[in-house]
Structures are given as C-alpha cells and as structure tokens.
Amino acid sequence: MIGRSPRRKEKRFKSLTRLIAEELKEGILTGKLAPGERLSVEKLAASLKVSRVPLREALRRLESEGYVTFLPNNGVAVSKPTMEDVQDYYSIASVLEGLAARLAVERANSEELSRLRELHQLLREAYKKKDAERYFEANSNFHRFIAEMAGNERLHRLIDQMRQEIQKTRTLALHLPQRLDYSMREHDQILDAFLKRNAELAEATVVRHLQNQMEALKKVLQPEG
C-alpha cells in the first residue's frame, strides 16, 4: 500500500502535464498564441490554475514537438524560425535525406517497401481528413523510416538531428493549408520512385519535396509590403 502512493502521484503529474501541453498546443494551433510570442510562465500558470512545475514540464514536451523554443535567458516563446534558419535547415536536410532515399532504394527489401506503403497510407488518411497534426506526425514517420532503410547509422543520426530542427517550422506550416495538397502529391511521387526501384528518381523527388517546403515557408516569413 505504501508503495502505491508515489506511483499515483507520478501518474497524476504526468496526466496533468499532458493536459496542460494539449491546452497550450490548442492555443498555438488556433492562433491564440502567435509564432514568436514570448510566453510568461507566471501568467500561464495563473491563467491555467496550475503550478509552475507541471507547466514547465509541459513546455518541455512542446519543445520536443517543435511548438515552443526555450530561450537563452530561460524564457520561452512560440517557435518562429528566421528566414536564415529555414534556409539552413532545409538546404542541409534535402541533401542528407536525398542521399538516404537513394541508399534506401538500393538496399530496400519487399517487407520494407510494404511498410513504407503503410506509412504513406497513414499520411493519405490524415490528408483526407485535413488533420494537420496527424499529417505532421505521419510525415515525420514516413521520412524517418526512409532514413532507417538507408542502413547508415551516421547518416540516420544526422537526419534525426535536422528533423528535430525542422520541427520548429511546424507553427509556420500551419499558415500553409494549401501546401498540404502539394505535399501529398510529392509524397505520392516519392513512394512511386521507391516502388519503381529508381534510386536516382527517389533522391530527386525527396530533394525537390524539401526544397519546395523551404520555399513555401520562406514566403510566410517574407516581410509584407
């Protein structure tokens, strides 16, 4: 009986943290919390009627998902990469992921291709429902699996690192609902290249997909006027 109490407290803490994260995420997704907006932990704690400990844990969770960024002075802001950040992230990622796609096609077995088709189907289902959150997740899983298929551990680690940086562009992508259509077509082309076992085409389609994403995000960041 004595041992159960700490576990119950831990379970309640995790549940509270998840609820706080979901509420903050909804605020970001609906635009109530704008990209680049500085967040006051004190004010958030007061408005949500929670203590600072689970709130900061929730913010750390959102940071791992790319929704917020912790600043050098221990502050927090809704993620908003700069034009230079977007250029850097996607220029590097397109080269790395293009290489991974080429290697993946050359090394893929039938089971891996079947799994890639399943991940593509999950992407399409999220697209049909216009569920941006699920689409982001399915998109990450699709590209992560291609990196795994490449069979190069160092390359996989580099891609994973860049993917974590790219997640910071997620809040910008919410302003690009029309981009979802183009993105889905590009993923269709990527899958088609894999099914054709065309390594060069797979590399080219992945590079083009990421470069198109980069250009779309840069338009969001373009100063008005």
DAGIUR-V703766 format. One record per backbone hydrogen bond with DSSP energy under -1.0 kcal/mol. CO is the residue of the C=O (numbers start at 0). NH is the residue of the N-H. E is the energy in kcal/mol with one decimal. If there is no record, write none. Layout:
CO|NH|E  CO|NH|E
//
This chain:
3|7|-2.5  4|8|-2.5  5|9|-2.5  6|10|-2.5  7|11|-2.6  8|12|-2.4  9|13|-2.4  10|14|-2.3  11|15|-2.7  12|16|-2.7  13|17|-2.3  14|18|-2.2  15|19|-2.5  16|20|-2.5  17|21|-2.4  18|22|-2.1  19|23|-2.4  20|24|-2.6  21|25|-2.2  22|26|-1.7  23|27|-1.8  24|28|-3.0  25|29|-2.3  26|31|-1.3  26|32|-2.2  33|36|-2.3  36|77|-2.5  39|43|-2.7  40|44|-2.6  41|45|-2.0  42|46|-2.7  43|47|-2.5  44|49|-2.1  50|54|-1.2  51|55|-2.7  52|56|-1.8  53|57|-2.2  54|58|-2.3  55|59|-2.1  56|60|-1.8  57|61|-2.2  58|62|-2.1  59|63|-2.0  60|64|-1.1  61|66|-2.5  62|65|-1.3  66|78|-2.5  68|76|-2.1  70|73|-1.9  74|70|-3.0  75|38|-3.2  76|68|-3.0  77|35|-2.0  81|85|-2.3  82|86|-2.3  83|87|-2.6  84|88|-3.3  85|89|-2.3  86|90|-1.9  87|91|-2.0  88|92|-2.6  89|93|-2.4  90|94|-1.1  91|95|-2.3  92|96|-3.2  93|97|-1.7  94|98|-2.1  95|99|-2.2  96|100|-2.2  97|101|-2.0  98|102|-2.5  99|103|-2.7  100|104|-2.3  101|105|-1.8  102|106|-1.6  103|107|-1.9  108|112|-2.0  109|113|-2.0  110|114|-2.1  111|115|-2.3  112|116|-2.0  113|117|-1.8  114|118|-2.3  115|119|-2.2  116|120|-2.1  117|121|-1.9  118|122|-1.7  119|123|-2.3  120|124|-2.4  121|125|-1.9  122|126|-2.1  123|127|-2.7  124|128|-1.5  125|130|-2.4  126|129|-1.4  129|131|-1.1  130|134|-2.4  131|135|-2.7  132|136|-1.8  133|137|-2.9  134|138|-2.8  135|139|-2.3  136|140|-2.2  137|141|-2.3  138|142|-2.3  139|143|-2.5  140|144|-2.0  141|145|-1.5  142|146|-1.9  143|147|-1.9  144|148|-2.6  145|149|-1.3  147|150|-1.4  151|155|-2.6  152|156|-2.2  153|157|-2.1  154|158|-2.4  155|159|-2.5  156|160|-2.2  157|161|-2.1  158|162|-2.7  159|163|-1.8  160|164|-1.3  161|165|-2.7  162|166|-1.6  164|167|-1.6  165|168|-2.4  166|169|-1.8  168|172|-2.0  171|174|-2.0  172|175|-1.9  175|178|-1.2  176|179|-1.0  177|181|-1.0  178|182|-2.9  179|183|-2.3  180|184|-1.9  181|185|-2.3  182|186|-2.1  183|187|-2.0  184|188|-1.9  185|189|-2.0  186|190|-2.5  187|191|-2.3  188|192|-2.1  189|193|-1.8  190|194|-2.6  191|195|-1.8  192|197|-2.4  193|196|-1.3  197|201|-2.3  198|202|-2.3  199|203|-2.3  200|204|-2.7  201|205|-2.1  202|206|-2.3  203|207|-2.5  204|208|-2.3  205|209|-2.2  206|210|-2.2  207|211|-2.5  208|212|-1.9  209|213|-2.2  210|214|-2.4  211|215|-2.1  212|216|-2.3  213|217|-2.2  214|218|-1.3  215|219|-1.1  216|220|-1.4
//
